[in-house]
Amino acid sequence: MAADYPASSRASVEVDPSMAAVGERVPEGYDAVGIPVGTFVFLPSLFLGAGYDSNITASGTNEKSDWVFTVQPAFQLQSDWVRHYLSFDGYFQSGSYAKYSDADYQNWSLGSNGRIDVTEDFELIGYVNYAHLNELPGDDETQTGLTSPLPYDRTTAGVGFRKEFNRLWTKATFDFRDRDYDNFLDGVPTDQSYRDGQTYSVNGRIGYEISPLTSVFVGGSYLWYDMQNVDYDAEEYNVVTGLKFEPSRLLRGEAYIGYRDWSSDNGYFESASGVTYGADLNWFVTPLATVTFTALQEVLTSNYIYGGYNGSAVNSNEVGIRLDYELRRNILLSGWVNYQKQDYEEYPRDDDTYFVGAEVRYLINRYATAKLNYTYTDFSSNFNNVGGVEDYNRSVVTAGVTLSY
């Protein structure tokens, strides 16, 4: 279940810019101007970057290092209305490697989202997006040994509403996702049908404001998976309770805990049930420093073959912490550490992944922002060297500039 803040009609920076997290803050004089187009504002941008990847295959025995060059033009066309909101956005991203051209990839996306303010306390929301993407080595939801880009098409859409009744509020959404993966990888047939198909979800919450900035809520969701390979059809429900903090001087975000049950429609996989949790909290240590805590438990699926089993449900748990510090009003320093643990239900495979990163962001002026980023990944499994699973380490350094108007 995704984080539910802030309400789209009163985002933190609209309530009070000083309440925005350091990483979200745009100092006065550094925000993009945009080009007026009737009652809309057109915001174009262009990212140019170069980086070095020590292990582009995310593997332990077939390591390849290379330089990668990235070009990404993008745009956003957003309304400038007093009430209601509508925006359109899109981008094209090209990644080119110096030595290994078979690792090159191109992504693009087009989408729209909007909000209808029916009354001051009742809003309708909706979005739609179509994207052609590439799953790169190390990007897999579960570690499958992917060593080259895997193209796929993704369509997402959703509708929902939010309604307030004095101190009581309600929110409900319906979301849809369709994914279609390429059947070939470097000219070799690759079976990704276990991920081809549609995912539907219905989510709802009821909350009560125990103070102007804090709500307690209960919620639930029901998800069902209609996959091309019917063995991967499944359904899942969650029931949670938690706290939600609106933008405040010290804390913002939400945290919840509850129960979830994931089950295969035809009993092909062992079911996965138990405690579920999530958190996305900003702690405003000082006006110049924001610490973000994140946590998420979810159930994934994998087509990893072992011991006669052609796949498994995977219990995935991830926690992380991030620090954003404003060294100068236009120089931001960031650092983060994440840990992910994945337990396979069908057999005793456990994967552990550590992510460490740091970034320097320099706002040159309202037209240009420079970034220097470093990430380190350490993946290990008790199935190392079993059925193609490999422990690996990876370091990626990138530098780039975003030009905007």
Secondary structure per residue as TSV (DSSP state, phi and psi in degrees):
chain	resnum	aa	ss	phi	psi
A	1	M	-	360.0	127.4
A	2	A	-	-79.0	158.3
A	3	A	-	-59.6	149.3
A	4	D	-	-118.2	24.6
A	5	Y	-	-131.6	165.1
A	6	P	S	-79.7	166.4
A	7	A	-	-58.1	137.6
A	8	S	T	-61.5	-22.4
A	9	S	T	-87.1	-6.3
A	10	R	S	-149.8	64.2
A	11	A	-	-63.6	157.4
A	12	S	H	-54.8	-44.1
A	13	V	H	-71.4	-18.8
A	14	E	H	-82.3	-33.0
A	15	V	H	-69.0	-51.0
A	16	D	-	-167.3	112.8
A	17	P	G	-53.3	-28.8
A	18	S	G	-69.3	-15.3
A	19	M	G	-89.9	-3.6
A	20	A	S	-74.0	144.8
A	21	A	-	-63.4	154.9
A	22	V	G	-55.6	-42.2
A	23	G	G	-68.4	-18.5
A	24	E	G	-99.5	-9.5
A	25	R	-	-77.2	135.4
A	26	V	-	-119.0	108.1
A	27	P	-	-59.4	149.8
A	28	E	T	-59.4	132.3
A	29	G	T	95.1	-6.1
A	30	Y	-	-116.4	1.3
A	31	D	S	-82.5	148.7
A	32	A	-	-65.0	144.4
A	33	V	-	-79.7	-49.4
A	34	G	-	81.9	165.2
A	35	I	E	-115.8	117.3
A	36	P	E	-62.2	131.7
A	37	V	E	-132.1	88.9
A	38	G	T	64.3	-124.0
A	39	T	T	-95.2	16.9
A	40	F	E	-117.1	165.9
A	41	V	E	-124.1	126.7
A	42	F	E	-97.4	124.3
A	43	L	E	-121.2	94.8
A	44	P	E	-88.3	155.7
A	45	S	E	-152.5	161.6
A	46	L	E	-144.8	122.3
A	47	F	E	-104.3	131.2
A	48	L	E	-124.1	123.1
A	49	G	E	-144.2	159.4
A	50	A	E	-140.6	146.4
A	51	G	E	-155.3	168.8
A	52	Y	E	-123.4	127.6
A	53	D	E	-116.4	120.4
A	54	S	S	-76.8	-13.1
A	55	N	-	-155.9	76.2
A	56	I	T	-68.3	-16.7
A	57	T	T	-93.5	-4.5
A	58	A	-	48.2	53.2
A	59	S	-	-137.5	168.7
A	60	G	S	-99.2	-22.1
A	61	T	S	-116.8	-14.1
A	62	N	S	-120.9	45.5
A	63	E	-	-68.0	135.5
A	64	K	-	-135.8	130.0
A	65	S	-	-107.1	148.8
A	66	D	E	-165.5	161.6
A	67	W	E	-91.2	142.8
A	68	V	E	-128.9	139.7
A	69	F	E	-119.1	131.1
A	70	T	E	-121.4	134.7
A	71	V	E	-127.5	128.0
A	72	Q	E	-142.8	94.6
A	73	P	E	-78.5	146.2
A	74	A	E	-150.3	164.6
A	75	F	E	-150.6	157.2
A	76	Q	E	-140.8	132.3
A	77	L	E	-117.9	107.0
A	78	Q	E	-122.4	147.0
A	79	S	E	-71.1	154.3
A	80	D	-	-121.1	53.8
A	81	W	-	-101.0	154.7
A	82	V	S	-72.2	-41.3
A	83	R	S	-120.5	154.8
A	84	H	-	67.5	167.5
A	85	Y	E	-155.3	141.4
A	86	L	E	-150.2	134.7
A	87	S	E	-143.3	154.8
A	88	F	E	-128.6	142.6
A	89	D	E	-147.2	160.4
A	90	G	E	-170.1	163.0
A	91	Y	E	-156.9	161.2
A	92	F	E	-130.6	130.1
A	93	Q	E	-125.8	129.8
A	94	S	E	-123.7	126.1
A	95	G	E	-114.3	122.2
A	96	S	E	-123.6	130.4
A	97	Y	E	-99.2	147.2
A	98	A	S	-70.2	-43.0
A	99	K	S	-106.6	-39.9
A	100	Y	-	-107.8	88.4
A	101	S	G	-67.8	-19.5
A	102	D	G	-70.5	-7.5
A	103	A	G	-95.5	-1.8
A	104	D	-	-63.5	152.4
A	105	Y	E	-151.0	157.8
A	106	Q	E	-135.9	129.1
A	107	N	E	-120.3	150.8
A	108	W	E	-153.6	158.2
A	109	S	E	-153.8	144.7
A	110	L	E	-136.3	136.5
A	111	G	E	-159.6	174.5
A	112	S	E	-152.2	148.3
A	113	N	E	-146.9	154.6
A	114	G	E	-155.9	170.3
A	115	R	E	-144.8	134.7
A	116	I	E	-111.1	117.8
A	117	D	E	-87.1	89.5
A	118	V	E	-62.6	-50.6
A	119	T	E	-139.1	-178.3
A	120	E	T	-63.4	-25.7
A	121	D	T	-118.7	18.5
A	122	F	E	-144.4	121.9
A	123	E	E	-136.0	148.6
A	124	L	E	-111.9	139.5
A	125	I	E	-130.0	155.8
A	126	G	E	-163.1	158.0
A	127	Y	E	-156.4	159.0
A	128	V	E	-152.3	144.1
A	129	N	E	-153.3	139.2
A	130	Y	E	-126.5	133.8
A	131	A	E	-142.8	142.6
A	132	H	E	-106.5	117.0
A	133	L	E	-127.1	172.1
A	134	N	E	-130.6	127.9
A	135	E	E	-84.6	121.5
A	136	L	-	-97.9	159.1
A	137	P	T	-52.2	131.7
A	138	G	T	90.7	-10.3
A	139	D	-	-89.8	-9.3
A	140	D	-	-54.9	143.8
A	141	E	S	-59.8	-39.4
A	142	T	S	-126.9	151.3
A	143	Q	-	-72.3	112.7
A	144	T	-	-116.9	2.3
A	145	G	-	84.2	17.6
A	146	L	-	-61.7	130.5
A	147	T	-	-121.3	-1.5
A	148	S	S	-141.8	161.8
A	149	P	-	-58.8	137.8
A	150	L	E	-117.5	106.5
A	151	P	E	-71.2	148.0
A	152	Y	E	-158.0	157.6
A	153	D	E	-107.6	139.9
A	154	R	E	-134.5	131.9
A	155	T	E	-121.0	128.8
A	156	T	E	-129.6	149.0
A	157	A	E	-159.4	158.1
A	158	G	E	-169.0	156.6
A	159	V	E	-137.3	158.7
A	160	G	E	-173.3	-179.0
A	161	F	E	-148.7	160.8
A	162	R	E	-137.2	130.2
A	163	K	E	-135.5	135.7
A	164	E	E	-112.8	141.6
A	165	F	E	-127.8	89.5
A	166	N	T	57.3	-112.1
A	167	R	T	-94.1	1.1
A	168	L	E	-102.3	137.2
A	169	W	E	-133.9	152.1
A	170	T	E	-132.9	151.3
A	171	K	E	-148.5	138.2
A	172	A	E	-143.5	143.4
A	173	T	E	-141.0	152.4
A	174	F	E	-123.7	126.2
A	175	D	E	-125.2	147.2
A	176	F	E	-133.8	140.0
A	177	R	E	-141.5	134.1
A	178	D	E	-125.4	132.7
A	179	R	E	-128.9	140.1
A	180	D	E	-135.9	106.7
A	181	Y	E	-88.7	151.3
A	182	D	-	-63.9	145.8
A	183	N	S	-88.8	-5.0
A	184	F	E	-131.1	144.4
A	185	L	E	-130.4	113.2
A	186	D	T	54.3	38.5
A	187	G	T	80.2	0.4
A	188	V	E	-107.4	131.2
A	189	P	E	-56.1	133.6
A	190	T	-	-136.4	121.3
A	191	D	-	-83.1	107.0
A	192	Q	-	-116.8	18.1
A	193	S	T	-63.3	-21.0
A	194	Y	T	-68.3	-15.0
A	195	R	T	-109.1	-10.1
A	196	D	-	-75.7	133.0
A	197	G	E	142.0	-167.5
A	198	Q	E	-115.0	145.2
A	199	T	E	-122.2	130.5
A	200	Y	E	-120.0	143.4
A	201	S	E	-146.3	141.7
A	202	V	E	-119.5	125.6
A	203	N	E	-127.6	141.8
A	204	G	E	-147.3	148.6
A	205	R	E	-143.5	147.3
A	206	I	E	-128.2	125.9
A	207	G	E	-127.8	159.2
A	208	Y	E	-131.8	127.8
A	209	E	E	-78.7	106.2
A	210	I	E	-81.7	-13.7
A	211	S	E	-155.7	168.1
A	212	P	T	-57.1	-23.3
A	213	L	T	-116.3	1.6
A	214	T	E	-135.8	134.2
A	215	S	E	-127.4	146.2
A	216	V	E	-104.3	141.5
A	217	F	E	-142.5	159.2
A	218	V	E	-124.2	148.4
A	219	G	E	-154.7	168.3
A	220	G	E	-154.7	159.2
A	221	S	E	-147.5	151.8
A	222	Y	E	-132.4	126.1
A	223	L	E	-122.6	142.4
A	224	W	E	-137.5	146.2
A	225	Y	E	-117.7	118.9
A	226	D	E	-111.2	92.9
A	227	M	E	-101.7	158.6
A	228	Q	S	-62.9	-40.9
A	229	N	S	-91.0	107.3
A	230	V	G	-63.6	-17.4
A	231	D	G	-64.5	-19.3
A	232	Y	G	-100.8	5.2
A	233	D	-	-63.8	136.4
A	234	A	E	-156.1	170.4
A	235	E	E	-140.5	154.0
A	236	E	E	-147.7	140.6
A	237	Y	E	-132.6	150.2
A	238	N	E	-131.5	142.7
A	239	V	E	-129.1	124.6
A	240	V	E	-136.4	162.8
A	241	T	E	-140.0	148.8
A	242	G	E	-171.1	-171.0
A	243	L	E	-120.2	142.1
A	244	K	E	-125.7	127.6
A	245	F	E	-109.5	119.7
A	246	E	-	-72.5	168.6
A	247	P	S	-51.4	123.1
A	248	S	-	-138.3	178.7
A	249	R	S	-72.1	-22.9
A	250	L	S	-118.7	-37.4
A	251	L	E	-144.0	142.4
A	252	R	E	-147.1	146.1
A	253	G	E	129.6	-151.2
A	254	E	E	-155.9	159.1
A	255	A	E	-147.5	140.6
A	256	Y	E	-145.6	162.0
A	257	I	E	-146.7	150.0
A	258	G	E	-175.5	-154.6
A	259	Y	E	-125.5	140.3
A	260	R	E	-133.7	151.1
A	261	D	E	-136.7	121.2
A	262	W	E	-115.9	130.5
A	263	S	E	-142.9	143.8
A	264	S	E	-75.9	137.7
A	265	D	T	-63.4	-37.3
A	266	N	T	-109.6	12.9
A	267	G	S	74.1	15.8
A	268	Y	-	-65.4	-36.0
A	269	F	S	-112.5	155.3
A	270	E	-	-68.2	137.8
A	271	S	-	-70.5	161.0
A	272	A	E	-132.7	114.2
A	273	S	E	-137.1	158.5
A	274	G	E	148.7	-158.0
A	275	V	E	-73.1	138.5
A	276	T	E	-123.7	154.1
A	277	Y	E	-156.9	164.7
A	278	G	E	-165.2	152.2
A	279	A	E	-157.6	144.7
A	280	D	E	-151.1	92.8
A	281	L	E	-122.1	130.9
A	282	N	E	-101.2	124.2
A	283	W	E	-108.9	117.0
A	284	F	E	-86.8	86.2
A	285	V	E	-60.7	-48.4
A	286	T	E	-142.5	171.4
A	287	P	T	-60.4	-16.9
A	288	L	T	-105.8	-2.3
A	289	A	E	-138.2	130.5
A	290	T	E	-125.6	129.4
A	291	V	E	-107.4	129.9
A	292	T	E	-114.2	126.4
A	293	F	E	-106.7	132.8
A	294	T	E	-130.7	149.0
A	295	A	E	-155.1	143.9
A	296	L	E	-156.3	131.5
A	297	Q	E	-115.3	131.7
A	298	E	E	-152.0	163.0
A	299	V	E	-107.9	126.2
A	300	L	E	-115.2	174.9
A	301	T	E	-126.9	152.9
A	302	S	E	-137.7	147.0
A	303	N	E	-97.7	20.0
A	304	Y	E	-62.5	129.6
A	305	I	E	-101.7	127.3
A	306	Y	E	-160.2	136.6
A	307	G	T	57.4	33.6
A	308	G	T	87.3	-4.4
A	309	Y	E	-99.0	130.2
A	310	N	E	-101.4	54.6
A	311	G	E	130.6	176.1
A	312	S	E	-166.2	150.8
A	313	A	E	-74.5	145.9
A	314	V	E	-126.9	123.2
A	315	N	E	-87.6	110.5
A	316	S	E	-108.3	129.3
A	317	N	E	-127.8	131.6
A	318	E	E	-139.2	136.4
A	319	V	E	-132.8	152.6
A	320	G	E	-158.4	161.6
A	321	I	E	-140.2	141.3
A	322	R	E	-139.7	141.1
A	323	L	E	-119.6	127.2
A	324	D	E	-116.4	126.9
A	325	Y	E	-128.5	131.3
A	326	E	E	-90.9	95.0
A	327	L	E	-67.4	-45.0
A	328	R	E	-134.3	166.5
A	329	R	T	-61.2	-20.0
A	330	N	T	-119.3	12.6
A	331	I	E	-128.0	116.3
A	332	L	E	-116.1	132.9
A	333	L	E	-111.0	136.2
A	334	S	E	-135.5	149.3
A	335	G	E	-150.5	147.4
A	336	W	E	-151.5	155.8
A	337	V	E	-138.3	128.4
A	338	N	E	-127.5	147.8
A	339	Y	E	-131.8	131.0
A	340	Q	E	-125.2	133.1
A	341	K	E	-124.3	129.4
A	342	Q	E	-124.1	123.5
A	343	D	E	-110.8	125.9
A	344	Y	E	-86.7	132.9
A	345	E	S	-78.5	-31.4
A	346	E	S	-80.1	-24.0
A	347	Y	S	-154.1	164.6
A	348	P	S	-80.6	56.2
A	349	R	-	-100.3	128.6
A	350	D	E	-127.2	127.4
A	351	D	E	-113.3	139.5
A	352	D	E	-126.2	131.2
A	353	T	E	-132.5	130.4
A	354	Y	E	-112.1	135.0
A	355	F	E	-121.2	129.2
A	356	V	E	-129.2	137.8
A	357	G	E	-153.7	163.7
A	358	A	E	-150.5	151.7
A	359	E	E	-149.5	143.4
A	360	V	E	-117.2	126.0
A	361	R	E	-118.8	125.3
A	362	Y	E	-118.9	111.4
A	363	L	E	-82.4	99.3
A	364	I	E	-67.6	-50.3
A	365	N	E	-161.4	-170.8
A	366	R	T	-69.6	-9.6
A	367	Y	T	-105.1	-11.7
A	368	A	E	-147.7	137.2
A	369	T	E	-133.7	129.1
A	370	A	E	-105.7	146.0
A	371	K	E	-136.3	143.9
A	372	L	E	-127.9	122.5
A	373	N	E	-130.4	140.7
A	374	Y	E	-132.6	133.3
A	375	T	E	-132.7	144.3
A	376	Y	E	-130.0	132.7
A	377	T	E	-122.7	133.3
A	378	D	E	-126.5	107.3
A	379	F	E	-107.9	133.0
A	380	S	E	-143.3	151.1
A	381	S	E	-145.0	146.9
A	382	N	T	-73.3	-5.0
A	383	F	T	-101.5	22.2
A	384	N	T	-54.9	129.9
A	385	N	T	66.0	22.7
A	386	V	S	-116.5	117.8
A	387	G	T	60.6	31.8
A	388	G	T	90.7	-2.1
A	389	V	-	-76.9	133.3
A	390	E	-	-136.5	132.4
A	391	D	-	-68.4	147.8
A	392	Y	E	-156.6	158.6
A	393	N	E	-121.3	151.5
A	394	R	E	-152.4	134.0
A	395	S	E	-123.1	134.7
A	396	V	E	-132.4	125.8
A	397	V	E	-117.8	128.8
A	398	T	E	-133.2	147.7
A	399	A	E	-136.7	140.8
A	400	G	E	-165.7	172.5
A	401	V	E	-134.6	137.7
A	402	T	E	-107.6	121.4
A	403	L	E	-100.1	130.8
A	404	S	E	-142.2	165.0
A	405	Y	-	-135.3	360.0
